[in-house]
Amino acid sequence: MAEIEGCAPLAVAATKRVINALDSHAQGFHLEMVEQFPLFTTEDSAIAIEARMKRRKPEWQGR
């Protein structure tokens, strides 16, 4: 649980929506794409990339 708490809040919320809506594997893959693709344009995505390059933990903003 502590590992999930340290993850990007927008990504965690998207993952929870996908898991809760699953009826089949095919539907799961589609929902994952629908939920995850927009996350690449968020501030948190840029924060994650910068943190990775600087080898530090990201400070999530939830945006």
N, C-alpha and C positions, 0 to 999 in steps of 0.2 A: 504494500500500500504506500509506503514512504517513497518508493521509486516513482509511482504514478503522481504523487503530490508534487514532485519536482519537474514534471513535464509541462509543456505549453498548455495553458488552460483551454485555448480554442481547439487544439488538436485532441485533447482529452474529451471535450464535449462532443466533437464530431465522431470520435470513436465510439462513445457511448450511444449516440443516436444510431449508428450503423448496427451495433450489436443488438440493441433493443428492437430494431426493425427487421432483423434477419428472418427470412422464411426458407431460403435456399442459398447454396453457395453462389450461384449465378447472380441472384439478387444482391448478395453481400458484396460481390466484386463491383457491381454497378453502383451501389450506394457508397461504397468506399471511394470510388472515383468522384462521384458527385460531391461528397462531403470534403474530401481531402484536396482536390485541385484548387479551390479558392483560397486555401490556407497558404499557398505559395506567394500570394500577393499581400499578405498581412505584415504589419510592423513586426510581429513576433518572428516571422520567417526571416526578415532581415537581421533581427537581433540574434537569431540562432546562427546564421551564417557568420556574422561578425564575431560572435563568441567562439565559434569553432576555430576560426582563423587565429584568434588571439589566445586560444587554449585556456579559456575561462568558462565558468558557468554562466548561462544566459540569465538575464533578469527580465522575466516575462512581464508584458504590459497588458495582455489580454485584448490586444487590438491587432 
